[in-house]
Amino acid sequence: MAFIPAPSAQQDTPAPLISIGMPVFNAGRWLAQAIESVLAQTCADYELLISDNGSTDDTAAIVQHYIRADSRVRWHRFRINQGLTANWNIVAREARGRYFKWLSGTDRMAPDLLARGVAVLEARPEVVLVFGRTRWIDEDGHPMSMCELDFAVGDVRPCDRFLRQAVNLSVNNQINAGLVRTQSLRRTRLLADYPSSDLVLMAELALQGPFVLLADELFQRRAGRDFSTPDRTPLQIERMYNPNALRPRRSQALRKHAGRLAACWRAPITPADRLLATMAATHLALQALRRRAVSLLAGVQSPAV
């Protein structure tokens, strides 16, 4: 399952400063733009790991063009679609760089994103992730509005950072727009095979350190039915994780809360901070259960319309 290096790449090349992981699936229409935004970076000390999840379009041909042209590009291809989780996690596990960035094959980043992020992470060892502001773009790449839902996570206590993420994160630009310490990412369980596991991952990372939000637009993310989870049906979302699913699984919210609790217990923090974070995660879970119980009770008591 190893990544195939470019034909011009030398054996035993030194590890790069940055690894960029690009999971793709039938993104041929937009893939060249995403790759070009990587090749245009002012910081050139990186590797680009592309994982193709069994695409049936021209994705493979596009990737082959770039691995012939640039020795920093490596790729891997699943013969059959393994689901989103496997495709995103493999690029993180294969990363050799000190810093890591996920970049969807449909999105684009500004030429100075890597350089700006590295400057922060080098100067501030306590910071785990740094990202700039995100602008939405349409299917054809035309600029739309800025996303106003991004926020920094600068609290001192791990439990406060965890709560800020768990309560406020709804649009997860951080996972695509951010540059993260590879070591910190590897202390997590990465993504799980259920919706909202990316929100759990971000909360788990926040236990390890602050997130810095830069004021400038550094990332462009496509919006629309083919890109945004809220625009998909429950079954379509389920098939992103389990391609052969016949129906959505139940208890997805329960898995999210269980994931948060597990994250608190494995985080590399002090026992006191672990206890506080666990209490916060438990409180959120109980609140959700209470809301669910009230909703079910109201449904039972209300006459059918």
N, C-alpha and C positions, 0 to 999 in steps of 0.2 A: 504493500500500500504506500510505498515511498513516492515522493514527488520526483518527477522527471526533470533534470536540469536542462538548460539550454545547451545545444550542441557545442557552442563556443565556450561554455563554462569550464574552468579548470577544476581538477579534482582537489579536494581538501582545501577549498577556499576559506579564508578567515570568516568568522561569523560577522554579519553586518550589524550596524548599530540598530537598525529598525527592520522588523518583519511586517509586511503588509499582507494580510490574509483576505483573499477575494473569493468568497463562495458564490457560485453562479449556477443558474438553472434556466435554460431557454431565454437567455438575456442577450442574444446575438445582436438585436437591434441597437442596444445601448452599450454593449461591452467595450467597444473600441474607445468610446468617450471616457469610460471609467479608467481604462488602462492608460490612455493618454494623459489623464490628470495625475496619474502616478509618475509617469515618465517625465512630466514637466516640473517635478518637485525641485526646489532649490537645494535641498539636502539630498544628495545622491547616494548616501551610504545605506542602502536598503536592499532587501530581497522582496520580490513579489511572488506570493504563493497563490496560485489559482486552483480551486477545486471545482470541477464540473460534476454536477450531480445527475449524470446520465441524460444530458440535454439531447433533444432531438432536432434542434435547429442548427445553425451554422456556427455555434459557439466553439466547437473543437477547431474548426478551420481558422477562426480568428485568433484563438490562443496560439496555434501552431505558427502563425505569422509572427507573433510577438516573441515567442521563445527563440525563433531563428534570428531575430533582429537584436535581442538584448540578453546578455548572459545573466542578468539579475532575475530573470523570470523563470520560475519553475512551475510545474503543474501536475495535477493528479486528476484522474477521472474515474468516478464510480460507473460501472457498466449499467447499473440499474439505479433509479432514484431511491436513495436511502432515507429521504426525509431531511428536513431543514437542519435538525440538530447535528447529525453526523457530518454534514457538509460544512457547517460553521465550526464545529469543534476540531476537525482534523487540521485546519490551517493554523489554529492556535497551538495545537499539540506539536506540530512540526516546525514551529517558529524557532529560529536561532538567534534572533536579535534581542538586545537588552530591552527594547521597547517594541510594542505591538500595536497594530491598528487593523481593525476589521474595516473592509470597504465593500459594500454590496456592488455587484456588477452592473447596477443600474444608476449608481450615484456618481458624484464628482467632488473633488476637493480642490481648494485653492492651491496655487503653486508653493506658497510658504507655510502650508499647514504643518508639515513635518518639522520644519526648522523652528517654527514658533512653539510647537509642543515640546520639542527636545530642550529648548532654552529654559522653559519652565521646570521640566523634570530634572534637569541637571542642576539648576539653581536651588530647587526646593525638594530635598530628599523625602520630605514627609508627604508630598503630593503623590497620589496614586494615578490620577487620570486628569488630562487637560483637553479641553475641546473649545472650539469657537462657535459662533452663532450659525444657525442653519437657515438657509433660504429654500423654500419649496420651489420646485420647477415642475412644469407639466410634462406630459408624455413626450413632447417634441423637444424638451430642454429649454423652453422659454421661461424666464424668471417670473415667479409669482411673489407671494408675500413672505416676509420673514416669519419664522416660527417664534411666537412670544411665550412659549411654555418651557424654554430651557432655563435652568437655574444652577447656581454654584452650590457646592456642598462643603462649607468651610467650618463646620462646627468642630469644637475641640474633642468632645467625648464621642467615642465610637457609637454609643447607643443613640445619641442625638443625630449623627449622620445617617445611621440606619433608619431612624424614624422619618427623617426629612425625605429620604429616597422612597421609602415604602408608602408614605402618605401622598407625596406630591408628584411622583414620576408617572406620567400617563403616555406622553409621546417620547419614546426612547431614542432620541437623537444621539445620546451619549455613546451608545454601543457602536455606531457607525462613524460619528464625527470625532470620537475621542482617540487620543494616543495614551496608552496605558503601559505601566511597567509589566513586562512579561512575567517576572517573578511573582508579582501580586496576583495576576490573572491565574497563574498555575496553582495558587493556593486555594482556588475555588474549585467547584465541581463543573465549571463552565455551564453550558446550556443543557437543560433537560428536555425531554420529548413531550412537552405540553405547552400550550399557549401561556404567555406571561412569565415563562421561565427566564426571559431576558430581564424582566423587572426584578426578579429574585437575584439574578447575578449582579445587577447594579447595586442592590442593597448590600449584598455580601462584599462587594469591592469597597463600598463606603465604610464598612467596618474597619478596613485596613488603613484608610487615610482620606484626606480631603480630595474633592474634585474642583478644579479651577475652570471657570468659564471666561474665555477671552471675549473682549467686546466686539471684535471684528467678525464679519462674515467669512468663514473659512470652509464651509461645507454646503453642498447643494444636494437636496434629497427629492427624488421624484414622488409626486402625489398622484393619486387616482386609483381606480378600481384594481389595476394590476399590481399595485405597489403597497397599498395601505390596508392593514388588517381590518380596521373598522368597516371597510367597504366590502368585505367578503362575508359569505354566509358561514354559520357554524361548521357545516360540513367541509366547506372549502378550507377553512382554517385548520380543521383536524387533518385534512389530507396534506397540508404543508408539512406536518410532523410525521404522519403515518399515511403514506401515499395510497395504500389499499383499504383505508377505512371505509366502512359502509355507513357509519353514523358517528356523530360526535360523542366523545366519552363524557361521562358524568363526573361530578365532583372535581372539576378543574380548579375551582377556587380553593378547595381543600388541599389540593396538591401545592398550590402556591403558598399557602400558609405553612404547610408542613416543610416546604423547601426553605422558607425564611427561618423557621425554628432550627432546622438542621444547619443552616449557614451560621447561625449564632454559635452553635456548639463547636464547629470546626474552625472558626476564625482564629487567626493568630493574635489574640488579644488577652489581656489579663483576666484572671478568674472573676474579678469584680466587674469588669466591663462586660464579660460574657453573661454574667447574671443579669445585669441591667438590660442588655440587648435582648436576652431571652424573655425577660418580663415584658419588654416593649412588643416583641413579636407575639407573645401570648395574648396581650391586651388587644392587639389588632385582630387576631384570630377570633377571640371571644366577641368582639364587636361585630365582626362579619357574621358569626353564627347567630347572634341576637337579631341582627337585621333580617337574616334569612328566616328565622323562626317567626318573627312578626309578619313577614310577607306571606309565609305559608298559612299562618293563622288567619290573616285577613282574607286570603283566597278561599279558605274553608267557610268562613262566616258570611262572605258576600254572596248574595244570590247571583245565579248565572244571568248574564245579559243576553 
